[in-house]
C-alpha cells in the first residue's frame, strides 16, 4: 500500500491541489448543497485579510488566462482542456523514473488544467448560470504591484488569479528551469510502470 502511494505521489499531489482549488473557489462563490448553504462573496467584492498587498477579490473569468475570451467558441477551449488534462495524467504516469522536478512540474500543470476545467465544465450547470461546458472560472487572489503604464493603460495590480492558475505558472517555470531533465520521448513511451 505504501509503495503504491509512493508510486502515485505526484498524481495524489495533483488531486490534493485540485481539491484545494475547488474548496477555495466554492467558499468564495458560495453554495447551497444538501441543505448546507454558504453565501460566499458578491461579484466584485474585496476582502483584505492581511492588508491591501494581497486581497481576496471575487471575479469570474469567462475565457482563459488574463480574461482572454473565446466567445461562442468557448466549448473548444473547454474540450481542449479535457484533452490536455487527460494527456498530462497519462504522461505523468509514464514519468515515474524522471527527475522529481519534472514530475512535480507536470503534476502542477495537471492540477491547474483540471482545476479550471471543473469551473468551465460544471459551474454553469451547478450554479444555474449556463449550460454544460460554459461555466466561468472563479478567480479571487489579487496582488498589488507598483503602478505600471503599458500601451496607455495603467495597471495597479496583477490580474486576479486562483490556485489552479498558480499551479500552471509554477509548473511552467519549473519546466523552463529543469526542462533539460525531460526524458526522451522514446524512453517515456517504452518505460514500464514501477513495481
Buried (B, 14 or more C-beta within 10 A) or exposed (E): EEEEEEBBBBBEBBBEBBEBBBEBBBBBBBBEEEEEEEEBBEEEEBEEEEEEEBBBBBBBBBBBBEBEEBEEEBBEBBBBBBEBBEEBBEBBBBBBEBBEBBBBBBBBBBBBBBBBBBBBBBBBBBBEEBEEBBBBBBBBBBEEEEEEEEEEEEEEBEBBBBBBBBBBBBBBEBBEEBEEBBBEEEEBEEBEEEE
